[in-house]
Amino acid sequence: MADLTKTHGALDYAAFWHRYLLAHRKPETRAMHYCGSLLALGAVVLAIATGDWLWVLASPLIGYGFAWTAHYGVEHNRPETFGHPFWSLISDYRMLGLFLIGRLGAHLAAAGVGR
């Protein structure tokens, strides 16, 4: 595996993105992330549409519920959320966006993840 550290042992985002993709090798893991991410966004939309802010609280439970189930049940690895929660959240939606526009394959290939 490539060196994941930059100066002073700190992980930079490019290295994190590479590691994130490696932690999402299986298409089933990625699919569960997409479902969780979209449903979490839907919960936020419901909160805005209905004024019921409990949906905002439900949003991360829904999103992470799908993601963590995928990591523990499918991928059999530790979610990146625990080490870098902000970068992990950004990467969840980056991965979803790249998938939706058909550009995720190039990123996966560059990280050494086969289809």
C-alpha positions as protocol buffer text, in pm:
chain_id: "A"
residue {
  index: 1
  type: MET
  ca { x: 0 y: 0 z: 0 }
}
residue {
  index: 2
  type: ALA
  ca { x: 117 y: 352 z: -72 }
}
residue {
  index: 3
  type: ASP
  ca { x: 251 y: 572 z: 204 }
}
residue {
  index: 4
  type: LEU
  ca { x: -56 y: 735 z: 356 }
}
residue {
  index: 5
  type: THR
  ca { x: 124 y: 1008 z: 544 }
}
residue {
  index: 6
  type: LYS
  ca { x: 251 y: 1348 z: 452 }
}
residue {
  index: 7
  type: THR
  ca { x: 493 y: 1553 z: 659 }
}
residue {
  index: 8
  type: HIS
  ca { x: 485 y: 1501 z: 1036 }
}
residue {
  index: 9
  type: GLY
  ca { x: 280 y: 1183 z: 1001 }
}
residue {
  index: 10
  type: ALA
  ca { x: -43 y: 1370 z: 919 }
}
residue {
  index: 11
  type: LEU
  ca { x: -273 y: 1214 z: 663 }
}
residue {
  index: 12
  type: ASP
  ca { x: -360 y: 1446 z: 375 }
}
residue {
  index: 13
  type: TYR
  ca { x: -694 y: 1425 z: 194 }
}
residue {
  index: 14
  type: ALA
  ca { x: -554 y: 1271 z: -125 }
}
residue {
  index: 15
  type: ALA
  ca { x: -406 y: 986 z: 79 }
}
residue {
  index: 16
  type: PHE
  ca { x: -729 y: 955 z: 275 }
}
residue {
  index: 17
  type: TRP
  ca { x: -933 y: 934 z: -48 }
}
residue {
  index: 18
  type: HIS
  ca { x: -708 y: 652 z: -169 }
}
residue {
  index: 19
  type: ARG
  ca { x: -751 y: 466 z: 162 }
}
residue {
  index: 20
  type: TYR
  ca { x: -1125 y: 536 z: 160 }
}
residue {
  index: 21
  type: LEU
  ca { x: -1162 y: 375 z: -183 }
}
residue {
  index: 22
  type: LEU
  ca { x: -962 y: 73 z: -70 }
}
residue {
  index: 23
  type: ALA
  ca { x: -1201 y: 37 z: 224 }
}
residue {
  index: 24
  type: HIS
  ca { x: -1491 y: 28 z: -24 }
}
residue {
  index: 25
  type: ARG
  ca { x: -1365 y: -242 z: -261 }
}
residue {
  index: 26
  type: LYS
  ca { x: -1688 y: -440 z: -290 }
}
residue {
  index: 27
  type: PRO
  ca { x: -1971 y: -303 z: -507 }
}
residue {
  index: 28
  type: GLU
  ca { x: -2220 y: -414 z: -241 }
}
residue {
  index: 29
  type: THR
  ca { x: -2048 y: -193 z: 15 }
}
residue {
  index: 30
  type: ARG
  ca { x: -2063 y: 104 z: -217 }
}
residue {
  index: 31
  type: ALA
  ca { x: -2430 y: 33 z: -301 }
}
residue {
  index: 32
  type: MET
  ca { x: -2522 y: 30 z: 68 }
}
residue {
  index: 33
  type: HIS
  ca { x: -2339 y: 361 z: 111 }
}
residue {
  index: 34
  type: TYR
  ca { x: -2532 y: 512 z: -181 }
}
residue {
  index: 35
  type: CYS
  ca { x: -2862 y: 401 z: -27 }
}
residue {
  index: 36
  type: GLY
  ca { x: -2770 y: 537 z: 314 }
}
residue {
  index: 37
  type: SER
  ca { x: -2644 y: 867 z: 174 }
}
residue {
  index: 38
  type: LEU
  ca { x: -2954 y: 921 z: -39 }
}
residue {
  index: 39
  type: LEU
  ca { x: -3192 y: 824 z: 241 }
}
residue {
  index: 40
  type: ALA
  ca { x: -3005 y: 1054 z: 482 }
}
residue {
  index: 41
  type: LEU
  ca { x: -3050 y: 1341 z: 236 }
}
residue {
  index: 42
  type: GLY
  ca { x: -3415 y: 1246 z: 204 }
}
residue {
  index: 43
  type: ALA
  ca { x: -3454 y: 1270 z: 580 }
}
residue {
  index: 44
  type: VAL
  ca { x: -3315 y: 1623 z: 574 }
}
residue {
  index: 45
  type: VAL
  ca { x: -3557 y: 1714 z: 293 }
}
residue {
  index: 46
  type: LEU
  ca { x: -3843 y: 1568 z: 499 }
}
residue {
  index: 47
  type: ALA
  ca { x: -3734 y: 1777 z: 797 }
}
residue {
  index: 48
  type: ILE
  ca { x: -3747 y: 2091 z: 586 }
}
residue {
  index: 49
  type: ALA
  ca { x: -4075 y: 1998 z: 413 }
}
residue {
  index: 50
  type: THR
  ca { x: -4262 y: 1895 z: 727 }
}
residue {
  index: 51
  type: GLY
  ca { x: -4095 y: 2109 z: 989 }
}
residue {
  index: 52
  type: ASP
  ca { x: -4037 y: 1793 z: 1192 }
}
residue {
  index: 53
  type: TRP
  ca { x: -3675 y: 1831 z: 1297 }
}
residue {
  index: 54
  type: LEU
  ca { x: -3659 y: 1477 z: 1432 }
}
residue {
  index: 55
  type: TRP
  ca { x: -3579 y: 1382 z: 1072 }
}
residue {
  index: 56
  type: VAL
  ca { x: -3254 y: 1578 z: 1106 }
}
residue {
  index: 57
  type: LEU
  ca { x: -3165 y: 1358 z: 1402 }
}
residue {
  index: 58
  type: ALA
  ca { x: -3264 y: 1048 z: 1205 }
}
residue {
  index: 59
  type: SER
  ca { x: -3050 y: 1145 z: 906 }
}
residue {
  index: 60
  type: PRO
  ca { x: -2709 y: 1038 z: 1040 }
}
residue {
  index: 61
  type: LEU
  ca { x: -2859 y: 728 z: 1201 }
}
residue {
  index: 62
  type: ILE
  ca { x: -2998 y: 623 z: 864 }
}
residue {
  index: 63
  type: GLY
  ca { x: -2683 y: 708 z: 668 }
}
residue {
  index: 64
  type: TYR
  ca { x: -2436 y: 555 z: 908 }
}
residue {
  index: 65
  type: GLY
  ca { x: -2663 y: 258 z: 972 }
}
residue {
  index: 66
  type: PHE
  ca { x: -2634 y: 153 z: 609 }
}
residue {
  index: 67
  type: ALA
  ca { x: -2263 y: 237 z: 588 }
}
residue {
  index: 68
  type: TRP
  ca { x: -2156 y: 62 z: 905 }
}
residue {
  index: 69
  type: THR
  ca { x: -2366 y: -243 z: 824 }
}
residue {
  index: 70
  type: ALA
  ca { x: -2182 y: -261 z: 493 }
}
residue {
  index: 71
  type: HIS
  ca { x: -1841 y: -235 z: 657 }
}
residue {
  index: 72
  type: TYR
  ca { x: -1906 y: -491 z: 927 }
}
residue {
  index: 73
  type: GLY
  ca { x: -2130 y: -729 z: 730 }
}
residue {
  index: 74
  type: VAL
  ca { x: -1997 y: -707 z: 374 }
}
residue {
  index: 75
  type: GLU
  ca { x: -1651 y: -553 z: 362 }
}
residue {
  index: 76
  type: HIS
  ca { x: -1539 y: -682 z: 705 }
}
residue {
  index: 77
  type: ASN
  ca { x: -1335 y: -374 z: 787 }
}
residue {
  index: 78
  type: ARG
  ca { x: -1349 y: -73 z: 1015 }
}
residue {
  index: 79
  type: PRO
  ca { x: -1539 y: 233 z: 887 }
}
residue {
  index: 80
  type: GLU
  ca { x: -1318 y: 532 z: 807 }
}
residue {
  index: 81
  type: THR
  ca { x: -1565 y: 747 z: 1001 }
}
residue {
  index: 82
  type: PHE
  ca { x: -1395 y: 668 z: 1329 }
}
residue {
  index: 83
  type: GLY
  ca { x: -1055 y: 805 z: 1227 }
}
residue {
  index: 84
  type: HIS
  ca { x: -1159 y: 1098 z: 1008 }
}
residue {
  index: 85
  type: PRO
  ca { x: -1531 y: 1175 z: 1046 }
}
residue {
  index: 86
  type: PHE
  ca { x: -1541 y: 1494 z: 837 }
}
residue {
  index: 87
  type: TRP
  ca { x: -1332 y: 1356 z: 549 }
}
residue {
  index: 88
  type: SER
  ca { x: -1535 y: 1037 z: 559 }
}
residue {
  index: 89
  type: LEU
  ca { x: -1864 y: 1225 z: 526 }
}
residue {
  index: 90
  type: ILE
  ca { x: -1725 y: 1433 z: 240 }
}
residue {
  index: 91
  type: SER
  ca { x: -1595 y: 1117 z: 73 }
}
residue {
  index: 92
  type: ASP
  ca { x: -1931 y: 940 z: 109 }
}
residue {
  index: 93
  type: TYR
  ca { x: -2097 y: 1211 z: -98 }
}
residue {
  index: 94
  type: ARG
  ca { x: -1798 y: 1245 z: -332 }
}
residue {
  index: 95
  type: MET
  ca { x: -1819 y: 871 z: -405 }
}
residue {
  index: 96
  type: LEU
  ca { x: -2195 y: 896 z: -459 }
}
residue {
  index: 97
  type: GLY
  ca { x: -2159 y: 1196 z: -690 }
}
residue {
  index: 98
  type: LEU
  ca { x: -1883 y: 1032 z: -895 }
}
residue {
  index: 99
  type: PHE
  ca { x: -2095 y: 717 z: -922 }
}
residue {
  index: 100
  type: LEU
  ca { x: -2400 y: 914 z: -1039 }
}
residue {
  index: 101
  type: ILE
  ca { x: -2204 y: 1090 z: -1314 }
}
residue {
  index: 102
  type: GLY
  ca { x: -2022 y: 775 z: -1419 }
}
residue {
  index: 103
  type: ARG
  ca { x: -1672 y: 881 z: -1314 }
}
residue {
  index: 104
  type: LEU
  ca { x: -1612 y: 665 z: -1006 }
}
residue {
  index: 105
  type: GLY
  ca { x: -1455 y: 380 z: -1206 }
}
residue {
  index: 106
  type: ALA
  ca { x: -1145 y: 585 z: -1290 }
}
residue {
  index: 107
  type: HIS
  ca { x: -1092 y: 672 z: -923 }
}
residue {
  index: 108
  type: LEU
  ca { x: -1136 y: 309 z: -819 }
}
residue {
  index: 109
  type: ALA
  ca { x: -893 y: 194 z: -1087 }
}
residue {
  index: 110
  type: ALA
  ca { x: -636 y: 453 z: -979 }
}
residue {
  index: 111
  type: ALA
  ca { x: -665 y: 320 z: -623 }
}
residue {
  index: 112
  type: GLY
  ca { x: -619 y: -37 z: -745 }
}
residue {
  index: 113
  type: VAL
  ca { x: -978 y: -143 z: -687 }
}
residue {
  index: 114
  type: GLY
  ca { x: -1110 y: -382 z: -953 }
}
residue {
  index: 115
  type: ARG
  ca { x: -1471 y: -402 z: -1058 }
}
